[in-house]
């Protein structure tokens, strides 16, 4: 049984918000976003933070998953425009 779709459905909203925080300048850069999420919310440190997780798996893979989830679950899975700069 492939659990990736379920995991993606749980994690992608957080990744999308992290991308938005970087785009909006809420944090100075992606590294600070990762540090803030790790220390502030308990994101798995061995993953390196949300932006690192995006880079590790590949932006295209995450965006494909978001597109599939958007079809099934609606606009809450619309990617932030900041994905272009990650």
C-alpha positions in Angstrom: 0.0 0.0 0.0 1.4 3.4 -1.1 1.1 5.9 1.7 2.7 8.8 -0.2 -0.7 10.3 -1.3 -1.8 10.5 2.3 1.5 11.9 3.5 1.5 14.5 0.7 -2.1 15.5 1.7 -0.9 16.1 5.2 2.4 17.8 4.5 1.8 19.9 1.3 -0.3 22.6 3.0 2.7 23.3 5.4 5.2 23.3 2.5 3.0 25.6 0.6 2.8 28.0 3.6 6.6 27.9 4.0 7.0 28.8 0.3 4.6 31.7 0.9 6.5 32.9 3.9 9.7 33.1 1.9 7.9 34.8 -1.0 6.3 37.4 1.2 9.5 38.2 3.0 8.2 37.0 6.4 11.6 35.3 6.7 14.7 36.6 5.1 15.5 33.4 3.2 14.7 29.8 2.8 17.4 28.7 5.4 15.8 30.8 8.1 12.4 29.4 7.2 13.7 25.9 7.6 15.3 26.8 11.0 12.1 28.5 12.2 9.9 25.6 11.3 12.3 23.0 12.9 12.7 24.9 16.1 9.3 26.5 16.3 7.0 23.7 15.3 8.9 20.5 15.7 9.3 19.7 12.0 11.5 16.7 11.7 15.1 18.0 11.9 16.5 15.1 9.9 14.4 16.4 7.0 16.1 19.8 7.2 12.9 21.8 7.2 10.2 22.3 4.6 12.2 24.1 1.9 14.9 21.4 2.2 12.2 18.7 1.9 11.0 20.4 -1.3 14.5 20.5 -2.7 15.3 16.9 -1.7 12.2 15.3 -3.4 12.2 17.8 -6.2 9.9 20.8 -6.8 8.3 19.1 -9.9 7.3 16.1 -7.9 5.6 18.2 -5.2 3.8 20.3 -7.8 2.6 17.2 -9.6 1.2 15.9 -6.2 -0.5 19.2 -5.6 -2.1 19.2 -9.0 -3.5 15.7 -8.3 -4.7 16.6 -4.9 -6.3 19.8 -6.2 -8.4 17.7 -8.6 -9.6 15.5 -5.8 -9.8 18.0 -2.9 -10.1 21.5 -4.3 -8.4 24.8 -4.3 -6.7 24.4 -0.9 -4.0 22.6 -3.0 -3.3 25.5 -5.3 0.4 26.2 -5.3 1.6 29.5 -4.0 3.3 31.7 -6.7 6.6 31.5 -4.7 7.2 27.9 -5.9 8.7 29.5 -9.0 11.6 30.8 -6.9 12.3 27.7 -4.8 
